Amino acid sequence: MSPNSPTDHGRSGSGEALGPAGTGAPGRRGVLRGSLAVSAALALPAGVVTAAPAQALSGRPRALWGVQTGDVTSSSALVWVRADRPARMIVETSATESFRRSRRWYGPLLGPVTDFTGTVALRGLPAGEQVHYRVTPADPEDPRRTGEPVYGTFRTAPAKRGGRVRFVWSGDVAGQGWGINPDIGGYRVYEEMRRLNPDFFLCSGDTIYADGVIEPSVTLPDGRVWRNITTVEKSKVAETLDEYRGNFRYNLLDANLRSFNSQVPAIIQWDDHEVRNNWYPGQILDDDRYTEKNVDVLAVRSTRAFREYFPVSAPQTRGTDRRVHRVVHHGPLLDVFVLDMRSYRNANSPGRQADDTTGILGAEQLRWLKRELSRSRAVWKVIAADMPIGLVVPDGTENIEAIAQGDPGVPLGRELQIAELLRYIKHRRITGTLWLTADVHHTSAQHYDPSRAAFKDFAPFWEFVSGPLAAGQFQASALDGTFGPERVYVKAPDRANVSPMEAPQLFGEVDIDGGSGELTVRLRAEGGTVLFTKVLQPGKVGQ
């Protein structure tokens, strides 16, 4: 399922001290002092956000959109910021909040070519340590004229088996018209995830809804009124580069998300709504809302904005910025294989073809995934998919948007590529694989077993689904029996597009014990509820 000055009319999202004593959680003061100052600077009257900070050139440069870190390993990280005008990005890192002994990194010039955003790669960091950082925007004409620094912190991955790894995952932000609602405190679920103090956040796609208009208000079925913060760019579907940029900026209006970003690194992937619902390469739109009908043109613009607004380590390929798939090595316990099930797929169809080499990954990405899985020596290999395997996700009345097409027989269509991958994992005896995804706007746990399947040449595995974070919830998807899924747990509403005011938002948590290597998955609901727990043992081909 699949202009610029920030403001926030909800709660600041920066509450009490971080995790409990003894967890290695950083102190509140250093991380949040910058975000509190930002929140104060962002307080504007209610209504549509229209002022463009890049045009307000008096005074010193400011970084009002917070900071982000991404793709953190045991020795490296990416740091992101956005300025309100041309500025030089300066990053300092330290082992302490005092910054008495700090290391300085000089970043790029933040200017209009990148919408005043920039990313710095930090290398040579200590493994398994808390790193404090601050980003200062400096006047490019006079380096002595600097703005207020913005603070953040993150933990690098452990270098040895003894270090615990814990992360959260989910997706689907500002979908179906449910944007930032000041009446309920904005995106509250981000504050709840922040308080868990995870090592990182895996965002499983639909980071924005570029095709979703945010109206000032929506009347709920029970008569209550949902009220949105709105912007010019969210008043129509995104088509231009500036409109896509505005969609990525929109979520940063929420102080909960900015506070979360300042403490929790992210591994970001994308799906369809970064461009347009259910898109595929080569598609020509039949949609009156769009003047640009060529989806490939829209995808190029969205990809550029995506890479401007997220710190992503995926390299450029063939002179373009289209690559999103990559491996993020998080120490000896974990490798995260970030898939792109959008950019290389074939056209959506009924999915009944008996020969399909393109599939949902494309032939080249499938070869890459096999190679990298074979090379991995991590105890656990999380396959971060932006769409589920055995859940049927339709595109209209005839076509299929994901993999499963509803026929429980032998693999057909895109299922053929997944069958090839599962066969490869079994025959290469690759251990510790599990699949995490979002997309369908409910949460569930599926166990796949060849004893129940039409296709039997694979080892049993688990797939866990969670989400949304800030979007409508939908009924449970139908299962396709080709790979023998059994839905062990599901939480989904009985009607479509249930708002975040009516149902708690959903995310998952993965906790890997540094000593035993045991992995625990928890499906969670906003409000502190653990819905389902599954413990997996390391070193097994299938379980």
Summary of the structure (lengths in Angstrom):
residues: 543
radius of gyration: 22.2
end to end distance: 29.1
largest distance: 69.1
contacts: 2042
relative contact order: 0.13
helix: 19%
strand: 28%
